[in-house]
Amino acid sequence: MGTKRSITAADLFVLLDREFRRRKSRDCASCVVQLPYRVREDNVSNWEVVTPAACGEGCNEVFEEVVREFQGLYALKPSNASERA
């Protein structure tokens, strides 16, 4: 797989939110995307995000699919100078 694009948490949030809204059930008005946060990098990604609770419309499964796809494409940039060292 190619190199992941480094992106800020705010920019990743916008992309996740847009894609989740595009794919989720139109009948759900409660599920939302939260800001992704950095974690120790593993073999998949250096970020995670809280998954919406089960709403009855299947949004959590849709969201998990979007996150898996985006974790393969994006890595979070460090948020401050101490993390860059």
Long-range contacts (C-beta under 8 A, 24 or more apart in sequence): 1-72, 4-72, 4-73, 4-74, 4-75, 5-73, 5-74, 5-75, 6-74, 6-75, 6-76, 6-77, 7-74, 7-75, 7-76, 7-77, 8-76, 8-77, 8-79, 9-35, 9-36, 9-37, 9-38, 9-47, 9-76, 9-79, 10-35, 12-36, 12-47, 12-70, 12-74, 12-76, 15-70, 15-74, 16-49, 16-66, 16-67, 16-70, 19-66, 19-70, 20-59, 20-62, 20-63, 20-66, 23-62, 23-65, 23-66, 24-57, 24-59, 24-62, 24-63, 25-57, 25-58, 25-59, 25-62, 27-57, 28-55, 28-56, 28-57, 28-59, 30-55, 31-55, 31-57, 31-59, 31-60, 31-63, 33-63, 36-76, 37-76, 38-76, 38-78, 38-79, 38-83, 41-75, 44-71, 44-72, 45-71, 45-72, 45-75, 46-75, 46-76, 47-71, 47-74, 47-75, 47-76
